[in-house]
């Protein structure tokens, strides 16, 4: 299993190959880190739809983030699974 450092390197590499902006890179890494921390440092590869939904619900209900912020977090996680891990969240 890859370490979180390796995971972030892989995410950065895919983002750069796809010509995402540096700001997007920083933002996606931020949300992926928060997702991992929310689930007590479980590797994202061990999580799926239920964990993504729990995190997004937490952001909306507990953290009271704006819908655009929640969408930003969702975009980062949607990117993480099929792009960095080459797997779907289903």
N, C-alpha and C positions, 0 to 999 in steps of 0.2 A: 504494500500500500504506500502510495506517495505521501510524503510529509506535506504539511500546509505550505511550507516554503516552496516546495516543488510544484504544488498546485497553483500558487500565485504566479510563479514563473511561467507555467504553462498557459494560464489565463492571459497574462501579459503578452506572451508570444502570439497567441491567436488574435488578440485585439490588434496588435501591431501589424500582423500579416494582412488583416482585414481593413487596415488604415483607419481605425477608430482614433479619436482625438485623445491626447494625453489626459484631459479632464475627464473624459468618459472612462478611461483606464483607472484613474484614481477613484472615481465614484463606484465603479463596479467592484473593485477590490475592497473598498470600504463596506459595501453592502454584503459581500460574500463573507468578510470577517465578522460582521454583526450577526449574520445567519448562523455561522459556525459557533460563535459565542453563545447565542440564544439557546442552542441545542447542546450546551455543556461540552463544547469542543469535539462533538462527533464529526467524523469525516463526512463531507457532503455525499460521497459515494455510497454511504450507508443509509442515506435518507432519500425521500421521494416526495410525492405530492402532498401527503399528510403533513410532513414537516414544513414544506413551503407554505401551505395554507395556514398552519399554526403561527408561523413567523409573520406572515402578512396580516393576519387577524390581530396579533399582538401589536403590530405597528399601528393599526387603525384604532383599536379599542383602548389599549393601555397607553400607548405613546401619543395617541391622537394626532398622528402625522397627517398632513394634507394628502388628498388623493394623488396628486402629482408625485409626492415623495414616495408613496406606496407603489406607484407605477414604476418609479425609478428602481426601487428595490426588486420588484418583480422582473424588470428587464434584465437586471444583473443576474438573477437566478435562472431566468430563461436562457440567458447566454451561457451560464456555467454548465448546465447539464448537456445539452446537445453539442455545444461547441468545444468546451474544454474536456469534457468527459466522453464525448461522442455517444451519449445515451439520452433517451427521452425520460421525462419525469413520470410517465405513466407506468 
